[in-house]
Amino acid sequence: YGLERVNFPILNFAPIGNPQENYFVMPRGRGGLVKNPFGARTGFGAHYASRGAFYPHDINMQFMSLYNGKSGKGVYFGTFDPQPHLTNSKYQNSEAGLIWTLAHFPDNIAFSNEPFSLEYDCVVGPQQGDWYDAAMRYRKWAKQQFWLSKGPLSTRKDSPKWFAEAPLIFYSLSSDSAEGTHDIDEN
């Protein structure tokens, strides 16, 4: 037998003060902000509510934050993974609380007699502020990573000027066609 995934951490959060004043920052799409996550629809209505969201496939950020909008008190949590490794975030919300579970997948998934250790940090800690402060905390870490080491796109010399100054970028996903293929050449 071998490891398929490791769930760590499993965090249980209660509302911070009045639940109506709570906000949950999550990496839904390009980022999401849920007011009163304790009273919101299960899974926050996301298409991945039951299976979780896979990083870097479904989501492109590694952090979340729960805070009280009135007092600014909150908690920051997520990972600082420069690679990125495949993870799966799951959220269970109810009137009583919010449970966040993060699943990590070993490099040699399901191989027998393989050791497992996290090659990156899972971070949890107090936060003062709002969604912007949480984003700046993540940005401070991200700017030290190799994938941002060349600096802002606007000042780089290794990409065309039109790309750096484009007012609109069209982004498309290759999805299955009527024939059921995922082949990029056929779609």
C-alpha positions in Angstrom: 0.0 0.0 0.0 1.0 3.6 -0.6 -0.1 7.1 0.3 -2.7 8.6 -2.0 -3.1 11.9 -0.1 -2.4 13.4 3.3 -5.0 15.8 4.9 -3.2 18.4 6.8 -4.2 20.7 8.4 -7.8 20.3 9.3 -8.8 23.6 10.8 -12.1 24.5 12.5 -13.1 28.1 12.7 -15.8 29.7 14.7 -17.2 33.1 13.9 -15.1 36.0 14.9 -17.5 38.1 16.9 -20.8 38.7 15.1 -21.0 36.2 12.1 -22.8 38.9 10.0 -19.6 40.9 10.2 -17.3 38.1 9.0 -15.7 37.7 5.6 -14.0 34.8 4.0 -11.3 35.4 1.4 -10.9 32.4 -0.9 -9.2 31.6 -4.1 -12.3 31.0 -6.1 -11.5 32.0 -9.7 -9.3 35.0 -9.5 -10.3 35.5 -5.9 -13.5 35.5 -3.9 -14.9 37.4 -0.9 -17.8 35.8 0.9 -19.8 37.9 3.4 -21.0 35.9 6.4 -19.5 32.5 5.3 -21.3 30.9 8.2 -24.7 31.7 6.7 -23.7 31.2 3.1 -24.7 28.3 0.9 -22.7 25.1 1.6 -19.4 25.3 -0.2 -20.2 28.9 -1.0 -22.0 27.8 -4.2 -18.7 27.0 -6.0 -18.8 24.3 -8.7 -16.1 22.5 -6.8 -18.0 22.5 -3.4 -18.2 18.7 -3.2 -14.9 17.7 -4.6 -12.8 20.6 -3.4 -10.7 22.9 -5.4 -7.3 21.8 -6.8 -4.3 24.1 -6.8 -2.9 25.0 -9.3 -5.7 23.7 -11.6 -8.9 25.2 -10.2 -7.4 28.0 -8.1 -4.3 30.1 -8.6 -3.7 31.4 -5.0 -2.5 29.5 -2.0 -4.0 31.6 0.8 -7.3 32.2 2.6 -8.4 34.5 5.3 -11.3 34.8 7.7 -11.8 38.1 9.4 -14.3 40.4 11.1 -14.9 43.4 8.9 -15.7 45.7 11.9 -12.8 44.9 14.2 -10.3 43.8 11.6 -9.3 40.8 13.6 -8.8 37.5 11.8 -6.8 34.5 10.8 -4.6 33.9 7.7 -4.0 30.4 6.5 -2.7 28.6 3.4 0.6 27.3 2.0 3.8 28.9 0.9 4.7 26.4 -1.9 7.1 27.7 -4.5 6.9 24.7 -6.8 3.7 24.3 -7.0 2.6 20.9 -5.7 -0.9 19.6 -6.3 -3.2 20.3 -3.3 -6.9 20.1 -2.8 -8.8 22.6 -0.6 -12.1 21.7 0.9 -14.5 24.0 2.7 -17.4 22.9 4.9 -19.4 25.8 6.2 -22.4 25.9 8.6 -24.0 28.3 11.0 -21.7 26.9 13.7 -18.4 27.1 12.0 -16.1 26.7 9.0 -13.9 23.7 8.4 -11.0 23.9 6.0 -9.1 20.8 5.0 -6.0 20.7 2.8 -5.0 17.5 1.0 -1.4 17.1 -0.2 -0.5 14.5 -2.8 2.9 12.7 -2.5 5.3 12.9 -5.4 5.3 9.1 -5.8 1.6 8.8 -5.2 0.4 5.4 -4.2 3.9 3.8 -4.4 4.6 1.4 -1.5 7.3 2.1 1.1 7.7 5.7 0.1 8.3 8.3 2.8 6.3 11.5 2.8 7.1 14.9 4.1 5.9 18.3 3.1 8.4 20.3 1.1 6.7 23.6 1.8 5.1 25.4 4.8 1.5 25.4 5.8 0.9 28.7 7.5 -1.7 29.7 10.0 -1.6 32.8 12.1 -3.4 36.0 13.2 -4.2 38.7 10.8 -5.1 42.3 11.4 -7.0 44.0 8.5 -9.1 42.9 5.6 -8.8 41.0 2.3 -6.2 43.5 1.0 -4.0 43.0 4.0 -4.2 39.2 3.5 -3.3 39.6 -0.2 -0.3 41.8 0.7 0.9 39.1 3.1 0.8 36.6 0.3 2.3 39.0 -2.2 5.2 39.7 0.1 6.0 36.0 0.1 5.3 35.5 -3.6 7.7 38.3 -4.7 10.6 36.3 -3.2 9.8 33.3 -5.4 11.7 32.4 -8.6 8.5 32.7 -10.7 8.4 36.5 -9.8 12.1 37.1 -9.7 12.2 38.9 -13.0 10.1 41.7 -11.6 6.9 43.4 -12.9 5.9 42.7 -16.5 5.8 46.5 -17.2 9.6 46.8 -16.6 10.8 43.5 -18.1 12.8 43.3 -21.3 12.2 39.6 -22.1 8.6 40.0 -23.3 7.1 42.1 -26.1 6.0 45.6 -25.3 2.5 44.9 -26.7 2.1 42.1 -24.2 3.1 44.2 -21.2 0.7 47.1 -22.3 -2.2 45.0 -23.6 -5.5 46.5 -22.2 -7.2 43.2 -22.7 -6.0 39.6 -22.6 -8.3 36.9 -23.9 -8.0 33.6 -22.0 -9.6 30.4 -23.2 -9.7 26.9 -21.9 -9.7 23.9 -24.2 -12.7 21.9 -23.2 -14.3 18.8 -24.5 -16.1 19.2 -27.8 -19.4 17.5 -28.9 -17.3 14.5 -29.8 -16.0 14.2 -26.2 -12.3 14.9 -26.9 -10.0 17.1 -24.9 -7.5 17.3 -27.8 -6.3 21.0 -28.2 -5.9 20.5 -32.0 -9.5 19.2 -32.4 -11.1 22.0 -30.3 
